[in-house]
Amino acid sequence: METADIGMIGLAVMGQNLVLNMADHGYTVAVYNRTTRRTTEFVNGPAAGAAVIGTETIEEFVGRLKRPRQVVVMVKAGRAVDAVLAGLIPLLDEGDIVIDGGNSHFEDSARRVKELRDRGLSFVGAGISGGEEGARNGPSIMPGGDEAAWPEVKGVLQSNGTPCCDWVGPDGSGHYTKMVHNGIEYGDMQVIAEAYHLMRVVLGMDCEQMAGAFRTWGEGLLDSYLVNITADILGHVDENGEPTLERILDAAGQKGTGKWAVISSLDLGYPLTLVAEAVYARVVSSLRDQRFEAAELVGSGVKRADGLGAGFVDDIHDALYASKIVSYAQGFMLLGAAASEYGWNLDYGRIAQLWREGCIIKAAFLDDITAAFRRRPDLPNLILDRFFAEALDKAEPGWRRVVATAVQVGLPVPAYASALAFYDSYRSKRLPANLIQAQRDYFGAHTYERVDRPRGEFFHTDWTRPGTD
C-alpha cells in the first residue's frame, strides 16, 4: 500500500493549493475531506497525475501516513478544529505531529499545544498567508507551538524555497504573529482605499488615471502586493468597457482576525489605533442603508477641492507611506507586548522577513523593517529608528495637507488621521493626561503621580479644599 509523507485534512481552495504545492516539491500527500465527493473531485481533477492519495475515512487517512505522522488541518477556526482533533487524536501515536494551518485564535493554539503534549503528540499552530496564489506558489508560513516538532516539519514547510517560513516561538506565538499580520493587512487596505477615495472624490480622477498613479507608486517606496493589485483593479473594465470597480457595492466584509488584534491590543494596553480604525471603517461601510438615509437627511457634505493640482497626488502618496509606517510600528509594538506578557523570545527582524514574500502584505518596505531590528534588536518602536524617523519627517507636510483637506471637504480619512494623531502623541513630551488623572482623583480618589517626585509615589488631593492635599 502506498504511503504518504504528509496528510491534509480540509480541501477548500487553500488546502487544495497547499497539497499541490507540496506535491510539486516531491512530497506524497494523503488527503481527507469530510465530504468525500470533494476528495474525489480533487484527486481526479486538479490533482490528477500528482503524488496525491485520496482517502474516504479518517482511519484510512491516518493509515496511509508514514511515522512519525504529520497532519495538516485546514478547516474553519474554532469548534471545527476541535471537532477534527477529537476524531483524529485517538488514531495517532506518540511522536505524531498535527499542524493547524488555519486562522485559529492564538489562545486556542496555546491550549492545543498543551493538550496534545499531554498525549505524547506535538501541535504546531502555523499561520499561513498568501491567499490562493500564495498557497499554490509559495505562501508565508508562521509556525509556532511545540518546538520539538520543528526539525520534523521544517522540510515540507520550507520546501517552497522562499525565506518566508521559519520558526516563530512557543505556545500560540505563530498564530499570534499571523493575527498581527492580518491586522496590518486591514490597515494597509484601508490606507490604500483612502488614497483611492481622495483621488476619486477630491481630485476627480478617473480609474485609468488612478491606476497610473498606483503603478507609479508601485515602482518606488510603496512597492507592494496590495498597491500593485490595486493598479490592476483600477485598470480593469467590464464587458461594456466600464470600470469594474464602480459596479462593486461599497460594503466591506471581514472574518475577525483584525478584530482579534484590536482586542488583544486593548488587553495588553498597547495602541493599535490605525488597525482599529480600519476595522471600524469596514463596520461603518456595512451600514449602507443608514448611510443613505443620513445623506438624504443632512447631505453628504463631500465636495471637490479646487486648485490642488498634481502635487496633491504626491501628498496622498506621502500620507499613505507615513500612515503605513505608523501601522507597522504599532503592529510590532503589539508583538513586543505579547512577547513580554507570554514569555516569547521573538525575532522581529526575522518576522518581517517572513512577510517579505508570499503573503498579502509583502512589500519591499519590509526589508527596511528588518534592517531597523538588525541595527537595534530591542527597538521599542520603528519611529525611534533613524531611517523611519527621517521618512516620517519628510512625509509629514504632505500628510498634514491631506488630512486637513479631507476634513475641510468632508471626506473621511480615519486611518490617515488616527496615524497622524498617534505620531503627534508619541513624540509629545507632555500630553493632557495630567488633567485626566486629576479628574479621576477628584471623583474617585484614584491618586496621581507628580512630575517633581519619583515614579511610583502616589498622591491624593481634596479638590474641594484649595491649598490642601
N, C-alpha and C positions, 0 to 999 in steps of 0.2 A: 504493500500500500504506500502510495506516495505521501511524503510528509512535507510540512511547510516550515519555513524559518520563523515566520511570524503570522499572527492572525489578526483579522479586523472584524469587529462587531459593529454593525451600522453602516448601511450602504446608501446614505444620501449622497449628494454630489461631492462633498468634501471627502467622505470616506472612500468613495469610488476612485477619486483622483489620487488620493494618497496611496491606495493599493497599486494603481497603475504606475505611479512614481517609483514605489518600492520594486515592482517587477522590472521596470526599466533598468534598475541598478543591480540586478542579479539576484534578487530575493524571491523565493517562492512564498506566496501568501495564501493562507486559508481565509475564506470569508464566510460570514454568517449574518443573516438579517432575519428579524422576527417574521417578516413577510417573505416567505420562500420564493414567491414569484419574482420579487425584485432581485434575489440572488441569481435565479435562473436567467433573467433578462440581462443581468450584468455579465455573467460568465459567458453567455452566448453572444453578447453584443460588444460593448466597449472592451471587455477583457478577452475576447476570442483570440486564441493563439498566444496569450500571455501566460506566465507561470502563476496562474491563479486557480485555486482549488475551491469549488463551491461546496457548501455543506448545508444540510437541511435541518439538522438538530444541533443544539448546543453540545450534546455529548459527542456527536460525530466531529464537530468543530474542534473540541479540545483533544480528541483522539488523534487528530491529524497534525498536531504541533510537536516539534522537536523539544526535548528537555534541555535546559530549563525553558519552559514555555514563556513566550512573550505575546501578550494580547493587547491590542489597541482598541479602546472603546470610543466610538464616535457617535454618541446619541445626545439627545437634549439634556442640558444640565438639570440637576436637581434629582427628583424622585426617579426619573428614568435611569440615571446612572446607578442609583442604589438598587433598583429592580434588576438591572443586568448583573450587578455584582452578586446579588443574592442567589441568582441562578448559576453563576459562573464559579464562585469561590469553592463550593463543595466539590467541584470536579478537578480542582487544581492540587498540585503537590508542593511540598516545601521547596522554596527557591524559585518558584514561578513568579512572573512579573506581569502586573497589569498597568497599562499606560492609558490615562484618561486624556484624550486629545480635544475634548470639547471645551466650552466656555464655563467650566464649573466655578462656583464661588470658592475662594481660597480657604475659607474655614471648613467647607466640606472636604476639600482635598487634605487638609491637615488631619481631620478626623479619620479619613480613609487610610492615610499613611499608618496611623496607629492601629486601626482595626486589622489591617492586613498584616502588619508586622507581628501582631499577637498570634496570628495564624501561621507564621513562618513564611509569609508571602511578602513581596515588595510592591509598593504602589508608587507610581510616578505621575504627578499632575503636570501635564505638558500643554501649556498654552500654545496654540497654533494660529498663526495669522498669514494671510495672503489670499484668502478667498479661493474660488475655484481654480483660477490660473496659478496661484502660488502653490496650492496643493498638488497640482499636476506637474509643475516645472521646478519646484523648489521653494517651500514655504519658510517662514521664520518660525522656529520652534524654541520654546522657553521651558525646558524641563526642570522640575524640582520635586522634592519628596525624599524617598529613601535612596540616599547616595550610593548604597551598596549595589543598586541596580544599574548605575550609570555605566560601568565597564561592559555590561552585557548588552545594553540597548544603544550605546552611542554609535555603534557601527551603522545600524539601519537608520537612526535618526539623523546622522550626519552624512548619509550616503549621497545626498544631492550635490555635494561638492562645494557648497557655498559656506561662508563663515557665519552663517546665521542660525546655528544651533550649538548651544553649549550649556553646560550645567549651570543653573542659577543658584540653587541653595536648597535648604531643608523644608520640611513641612509643606505649607501651601505657597511657598515663595514663587514657584513657577507660574501658577495661576494668578497670583497677586500681580506679578510683573505683566502678565497678559492683560489683566484688568486695567492697570495703569496705561498700558499701550492703547487699549480701546478708548479710555477716557481722552487721551491725547488725540486719538483719531477723531473723536467727536469734535474736539476743539479745532483741529486742522480743517475739518469740513465746514465748520461754522465760519472761520475767518475767511475761507475761500468764498463761501456763499455771500458774506457781507461785501466782499470786493465786487462780486458779480452784481449785487443789488445796487451798490453805489454807481457802478458804470452804467447799468441799465436805466436807473431812475434819475439819478442826479446829472449824469453826463449825456444821457440819451443815446448811448452807443447801441448798435445792433449786434446780433450774435456773432456775425462774421468779424466785426471789429474787436469784440471781446475775446474771441478765440485767438485772434492775432496777438493781443496783449498777453494772454496766458501762455502762448507758445514762446513769446519773447522772454517772459519771466522764467519759464522752464529751462532756459539756456543759461541762467545766472544763479543768483543766490537762492532762488526758490525752486531749483531743480528738484522735483519730487514726483512720485507716482500720482498723487492726488491733483497736483497742478497740471500735469501732463494729460490726465484723463479728462480734466475739466475743459481743456482746449478741444479735445476730441468731441466732448458732449456738446459744447457750444457750436462746433462746426458741423454737427450732424443735421441733416434735413430729412423730412418725411417724403412720402411718395408724391406730394404736391410741391416739393421744393421749399417747404416752410420749415423753420427751425423746430425740431422735435421737442426741444426743451420747453418751448412755450405752450405745449399741449399737456405738460405734466402738472398734476394737481399739487399745489403748494402746501402739503400736509406731510411732514416727515415722520417716519416710524422709528422705533428703537427697540432693542432686545434686552436692555437692562444693565449691561456692563458699565456704561457711562454713569448710570445712577449708582451702582455699587461703588465706583471710585469716589464719587462725591460723598456718599455716606461714610466711607472709610476715612476720608479726609476730615470729616466732622468728628468722627470718633477719636482720631489721633490728634486733633487740634492743629491741623496744618491747612493753609489756604489752597484750594483748587478752584479758584473763582472763575477762571475762564471756562473750564470744563463744565462747571455748574451752570454758567450762562448758556453754554451750548446745549446742555440737556434741557434747560427750561425753554430755550428758543424752539426746540422741537415740540415741546408740550404746547406752547402758545400757537405754533403753526397748526396743530391738530384742532384747535378751537375755531375752525374756519367759519362756521355759521355765526358764531358770536362776533367774530371779527367783521363779518359783512354787516351785521346789524349795527355794530358800533360805528362803522364807517358811514352808514346811512344816517345815523343819528347825529354824530358830531363831525363828520368829514374825516377823510384820511389824513389830511394835514401835510401830505408829502408834495413837494413842488420841485421843479427843476431849478438848478442854480446856474445863473449866467456868469460868464466871464471867468470861468475856472481854467479853461484851456487844457492843452495836452499835459501840462505839468501836474495836473491833479491826478492823472493816471499814475505818475511816479509817486505821488503822495500815498495813493492807495497801496501801491507796492510796498512802501516803507511801513505803512500801518499793518499790513498783513505780516511782513517779516518780523517786525518788533513784537507783535502780539504772539506770533509763533514762538519766539524766544521765551516770552513770559510763560506760555503754556507748558513748554518743555521744562523750564526752570521749576515751575510748580509741580510738575509730574515727578521730577527727580527728587524734589524736596519730600514728596509723599513717600517715595520709595525709601529714602533715608529714614523717615519717621517710622515706617513699618519695620525696617531692619532693626532699629533700636528697640522698638516695642516687642518684637517677636524673637529677637536674638539671632537674626540672619546676618551673615557676612557677605554682602552683595558687592559685586564689582560693577560699578555704574558705567565705566567706560566700555566694558565688555557687553553690558546690556544694550548700550547704544549701538554697538556693532551688530547685535542680534537683530536690530531693527533696520540695519543698513540696506538689506536686500530681502526680497521675498515676502514682504509684508505691506500692509496698506499705507503705513506712514513712512515707507522707505524714502530716503532723501539724502542728497549729498551733505546736507546740513548736519547729519548725524556724525559725520567724521569730525566736525568741529567740536561736538559734544564729547566725543571720545578723547580728543586732544586735550580738552579742558580738564577732564578727570585724570588723564595721564600726567598733566602738569601738577595737579593737586588732588590726590585720591580722596581726601576728606573734604572736598569743596562742598560747602553747605548750600550754595545756590549758584546757578550758572551766571547770574547777574554779577557775582563777585569775581568772575574770570575776566581778565583784561580784554580778551577778544570780544566777548559778548557785551561787556560794558561799553566798549567803543562802538560796537554795532548799534546798540540801543541809542547812544548819544547821537550818532549820525542820522538814525531814522526818526528821532524824536520830533523835529519840526514838522515833517510831513504827517506823522502820526497824529499830532495835535490838530493840524489843519483839517484832517479827515474827520476826526471826532467832533470838532467844533462845527464844521459844515453840516455834518449829519444831524446834529442837534438843531441847527438853525433851519434846516429844510424839513425836519420831522421824520427822518429816516432812522429806524432802529439799527444800532451797531453795538449790541450788548457785549460781544466778545472784545472788540477793539476798546470800548470804553472801560470794561472791567480790567482788562490787561493794563491800560494806562493808569487806572486808579491804583492797582497793585504796585506798579512801578514807582509811582509817586509816593505811595505809603512806605514801601520797602526802603527807600532811600531818605526818608524823613527822620531827622534827629529828634523831632518832637511831634507827637500826634495828640489829638484832643481826648485821648483815653483817660487823661487825668480827671477830666470833668465827669466821665462815666463812672470812674471809681468813687468820686465824691458823691455822686447821686446814689450809688449802691450803698455807700456808707451812711448816707442820710436816711434812706428809707429802710435799710436792712442791717445796719451795723456790720457790714461786710469787711470793714477795715481797708486800709490802703498802705502802700509803701511811700517813702519820701525820697526826693532827689538828693537831699543832703545827709542821708543816712544809708548804711549798708543794705544791700538787698537781703530780704528775709526778715527784716524788722517791720512789724505791722502796727498801725496806729488807728485810733478811732476818735472822731470829733463829735461833740454835742453841737450840731449845726444850728440849733435854736438859741444857743447862748454864745454870741460872739466873744472872742478872746479866751475861750476855754477849750481844752482838749479832754 
